Amino acid sequence: MEPPPPPDESDCCNSGCNPCILDIYEEQLKKFKANQANLAPKSGKNCISQTAYTIFKCVDKINHTETAYLYVFEYYKPFRESAVKLYEGGVMSRYLRRINVGSETLWRGPYCDFEIDYSYKFILMVAQGTGIAPLYAILKEMLNNEECESFIKLFYCCRSGEDIFLREDLYGCLSYWNFTYEVFLSQFKGVTVKYNEVIHDNRLDKGCVRSYLSDKADNTSQILICGSDVFNRDLTADLGDLNVHVYSF
């Protein structure tokens, strides 16, 4: 593990970002010192850092849905695919629309301390919109691990059929014995349901989650939630009385 490069004071935009780049540096510095004292396991070198930018070159730009693109970035030979939803009037969206094949972009991160715990027998993932992106990455890592014996369930909340990001990828994952998913739409009109695909004509409510957990023994399940701040907060609060571990991204 290498020491994190200290950021410049100018890297902080003073906009109240959470996490702030200065706080990230302090946290990474603590981890480095703990690692040096053999208080933390050594980890492999990542191609990006939380405190310094890395250049990624755009090598492909795919129109994924009506409002989302799949960008493929290259850093030497590893490739990184990023699903991005574009919003009308969004400052970041205006920048992303100008990215074309050959454009160079600056990245830093990731901002998360989550680690997969294979000791849980049941993993319930609850995603809202583009919140599927980090959960899908976790899903693929678990499915590709031959020693994974966890049963994985995904509840995916979207506005309409056109907003089901990574739909074909998720459908392909149904070939694994330990994965199933259900989609909840607030606008169902015009949706064609595939074989073995479960799509509901209603929003997800806490009763669906509680029903899934009803026959699971205590401390055997973990719930991973990724959506808007309001979505994460409300769902986490609804499950507060249950004996289940909840991780909110």
C-alpha positions as CSV (number, residue, x, y, z in Angstrom):
1,M,0.0,0.0,0.0
2,E,1.4,3.4,-1.0
3,P,1.0,6.6,1.0
4,P,-1.8,8.8,-0.4
5,P,-0.7,12.0,-2.2
6,P,-1.8,15.0,-0.3
7,P,-4.4,17.1,-2.1
8,D,-4.0,20.9,-2.7
9,E,-6.2,23.2,-0.7
10,S,-7.6,24.4,-4.0
11,D,-9.0,20.8,-4.6
12,C,-11.7,21.6,-2.0
13,C,-14.6,23.5,-3.7
14,N,-16.1,24.7,-0.3
15,S,-19.5,23.4,-1.4
16,G,-20.0,21.0,1.5
17,C,-19.3,17.9,-0.6
18,N,-19.7,14.6,1.3
19,P,-17.1,13.1,1.2
20,C,-14.8,16.1,0.9
21,I,-11.4,15.5,-0.8
22,L,-9.6,16.7,2.4
23,D,-11.5,14.3,4.6
24,I,-10.8,11.5,2.1
25,Y,-7.1,12.2,2.3
26,E,-7.1,12.1,6.1
27,E,-9.0,8.8,6.0
28,Q,-6.7,7.3,3.5
29,L,-3.7,8.5,5.5
30,K,-5.1,6.7,8.6
31,K,-5.5,3.5,6.6
32,F,-1.9,3.8,5.3
33,K,-0.5,4.2,8.8
34,A,-2.5,1.3,10.1
35,N,-1.2,-0.8,7.2
36,Q,2.3,0.1,8.0
37,A,1.8,-1.0,11.6
38,N,0.4,-4.3,10.3
39,L,-3.0,-3.4,11.8
40,A,-4.7,-3.8,8.4
41,P,-4.3,-6.4,5.6
42,K,-2.3,-5.4,2.6
43,S,-4.3,-4.8,-0.6
44,G,-3.4,-4.8,-4.2
45,K,-2.7,-1.5,-6.1
46,N,-5.7,0.0,-7.7
47,C,-5.6,1.9,-11.0
48,I,-7.4,4.9,-9.5
49,S,-6.9,6.8,-6.2
50,Q,-9.3,8.7,-3.9
51,T,-6.9,11.6,-3.6
52,A,-5.3,12.0,-7.1
53,Y,-6.7,12.0,-10.6
54,T,-6.0,9.3,-13.2
55,I,-6.5,9.8,-16.9
56,F,-9.0,7.5,-18.6
57,K,-9.5,7.6,-22.4
58,C,-13.0,7.1,-23.8
59,V,-12.8,4.3,-26.4
60,D,-16.5,3.7,-26.9
61,K,-19.8,5.5,-26.3
62,I,-23.0,3.4,-26.6
63,N,-26.6,4.7,-26.5
64,H,-27.9,2.4,-23.7
65,T,-31.4,3.8,-23.2
66,E,-33.2,7.0,-24.2
67,T,-31.6,8.9,-21.3
68,A,-28.4,6.9,-20.6
69,Y,-25.1,6.1,-22.3
70,L,-22.6,3.3,-21.6
71,Y,-19.1,4.8,-21.7
72,V,-16.1,2.5,-22.1
73,F,-12.9,4.0,-20.8
74,E,-9.3,2.6,-21.1
75,Y,-6.4,2.9,-18.7
76,Y,-3.6,1.1,-20.5
77,K,-5.3,-2.2,-21.2
78,P,-7.9,-2.7,-18.5
79,F,-11.3,-1.4,-19.5
80,R,-13.8,0.3,-17.3
81,E,-17.5,0.5,-18.3
82,S,-19.6,3.3,-16.8
83,A,-23.4,3.6,-17.1
84,V,-24.3,7.3,-17.0
85,K,-27.8,8.8,-16.9
86,L,-28.1,12.3,-18.5
87,Y,-30.4,14.9,-17.0
88,E,-31.8,17.9,-18.8
89,G,-30.1,21.0,-17.4
90,G,-27.6,19.0,-15.4
91,V,-24.2,20.6,-15.2
92,M,-22.4,17.2,-15.2
93,S,-24.7,15.9,-17.9
94,R,-23.7,18.8,-20.2
95,Y,-20.1,17.9,-19.7
96,L,-20.7,14.2,-20.3
97,R,-22.6,14.9,-23.6
98,R,-19.4,16.4,-25.0
99,I,-17.3,13.3,-24.3
100,N,-16.6,11.4,-27.5
101,V,-14.4,8.5,-28.5
102,G,-10.8,9.7,-27.9
103,S,-11.7,12.2,-25.1
104,E,-9.5,12.0,-22.0
105,T,-11.2,12.3,-18.6
106,L,-9.9,12.6,-15.1
107,W,-11.1,10.1,-12.4
108,R,-10.6,9.6,-8.7
109,G,-12.3,7.3,-6.2
110,P,-13.9,5.0,-5.3
111,Y,-15.7,6.5,-2.3
112,C,-16.9,3.4,-0.5
113,D,-15.6,1.0,2.2
114,F,-17.9,-1.8,1.3
115,E,-16.5,-5.3,1.2
116,I,-18.4,-8.4,0.1
117,D,-19.3,-10.7,3.1
118,Y,-19.8,-14.3,1.8
119,S,-20.9,-15.5,5.2
120,Y,-24.5,-14.2,4.6
121,K,-26.7,-16.9,3.2
122,F,-29.1,-14.4,1.6
123,I,-28.2,-11.1,-0.1
124,L,-31.1,-8.8,-1.0
125,M,-30.1,-5.9,-3.3
126,V,-32.5,-3.0,-3.6
127,A,-31.7,-0.5,-6.4
128,Q,-33.4,2.6,-7.6
129,G,-32.6,3.9,-11.1
130,T,-28.9,4.3,-11.8
131,G,-28.3,2.9,-8.3
132,I,-28.1,-0.4,-10.1
133,A,-24.6,0.4,-11.3
134,P,-22.6,-0.4,-8.1
135,L,-24.9,-3.3,-7.1
136,Y,-24.5,-4.9,-10.5
137,A,-20.7,-4.7,-10.1
138,I,-21.0,-6.5,-6.8
139,L,-23.4,-9.0,-8.2
140,K,-21.1,-9.9,-11.1
141,E,-18.1,-10.4,-8.6
142,M,-20.2,-12.7,-6.5
143,L,-21.6,-14.7,-9.4
144,N,-18.1,-15.1,-10.8
145,N,-16.8,-16.5,-7.5
146,E,-17.2,-20.2,-7.7
147,E,-17.1,-20.5,-3.9
148,C,-20.1,-18.1,-3.4
149,E,-23.0,-20.0,-1.9
150,S,-25.2,-17.0,-1.1
151,F,-28.6,-16.7,-2.7
152,I,-28.9,-13.2,-4.3
153,K,-32.1,-11.4,-4.9
154,L,-32.5,-8.0,-6.6
155,F,-35.5,-5.6,-6.3
156,Y,-35.0,-3.0,-9.0
157,C,-37.2,0.2,-8.9
158,C,-37.6,2.1,-12.1
159,R,-39.9,4.7,-13.6
160,S,-40.7,2.9,-16.9
161,G,-39.4,0.0,-19.1
162,E,-37.1,2.4,-20.9
163,D,-35.4,3.2,-17.6
164,I,-34.4,-0.4,-16.8
165,F,-30.7,0.0,-17.0
166,L,-28.5,-3.1,-17.7
167,R,-31.7,-5.1,-18.4
168,E,-30.1,-7.5,-20.9
169,D,-27.1,-8.0,-18.5
170,L,-29.4,-8.7,-15.6
171,Y,-31.5,-11.1,-17.7
172,G,-28.3,-13.0,-18.7
173,C,-27.5,-13.4,-15.0
174,L,-30.6,-15.5,-14.5
175,S,-28.6,-18.4,-15.9
176,Y,-26.9,-18.6,-12.5
177,W,-28.5,-20.9,-10.0
178,N,-28.4,-18.4,-7.1
179,F,-29.7,-15.2,-8.6
180,T,-33.2,-13.9,-9.3
181,Y,-34.6,-10.4,-9.8
182,E,-37.8,-8.5,-9.8
183,V,-38.5,-5.1,-11.4
184,F,-41.0,-2.5,-10.0
185,L,-42.3,0.1,-12.4
186,S,-44.3,3.2,-11.6
187,Q,-45.2,3.4,-15.4
188,F,-45.8,-0.1,-16.8
189,K,-47.4,0.8,-20.2
190,G,-45.7,-0.7,-23.2
191,V,-43.4,-3.1,-21.4
192,T,-42.8,-6.5,-22.9
193,V,-41.9,-9.0,-20.3
194,K,-39.3,-11.7,-21.1
195,Y,-39.5,-15.4,-20.2
196,N,-38.7,-15.9,-16.5
197,E,-38.6,-12.1,-16.0
198,V,-40.7,-10.7,-13.1
199,I,-41.9,-7.1,-13.7
200,H,-44.5,-5.5,-11.4
201,D,-47.0,-2.8,-12.3
202,N,-46.5,-1.0,-9.0
203,R,-43.9,0.7,-6.8
204,L,-41.8,-1.3,-4.3
205,D,-43.1,-1.0,-0.7
206,K,-41.7,-2.1,2.6
207,G,-44.1,-5.1,2.6
208,C,-42.3,-6.6,-0.4
209,V,-39.0,-6.5,1.5
210,R,-40.5,-7.8,4.7
211,S,-42.2,-10.6,2.8
212,Y,-38.9,-11.7,1.3
213,L,-37.3,-11.8,4.8
214,S,-40.2,-13.5,6.5
215,D,-38.9,-17.0,6.2
216,K,-35.2,-16.1,6.7
217,A,-33.5,-16.9,10.0
218,D,-32.1,-14.0,12.0
219,N,-28.6,-12.8,11.1
220,T,-28.5,-14.8,7.8
221,S,-29.4,-11.9,5.5
222,Q,-27.8,-8.7,4.3
223,I,-29.6,-5.9,2.5
224,L,-27.7,-3.6,0.1
225,I,-29.5,-0.4,-0.8
226,C,-28.5,2.1,-3.5
227,G,-30.7,4.9,-4.7
228,S,-31.4,8.5,-3.9
229,D,-30.7,9.8,-0.4
230,V,-34.4,9.9,0.4
231,F,-34.9,6.4,-1.0
232,N,-32.0,5.0,1.0
233,R,-33.0,6.8,4.2
234,D,-36.7,5.8,4.1
235,L,-36.1,2.2,3.3
236,T,-33.4,1.8,5.9
237,A,-35.8,3.4,8.5
238,D,-38.6,1.0,7.5
239,L,-36.3,-2.0,8.2
240,G,-35.0,-0.7,11.5
241,D,-36.9,-3.1,13.7
242,L,-35.7,-6.2,11.8
243,N,-32.7,-8.3,12.8
244,V,-30.9,-7.8,9.5
245,H,-27.8,-6.1,8.4
246,V,-28.4,-3.1,6.1
247,Y,-25.7,-1.4,4.1
248,S,-26.7,1.8,2.2
249,F,-24.5,3.2,-0.5
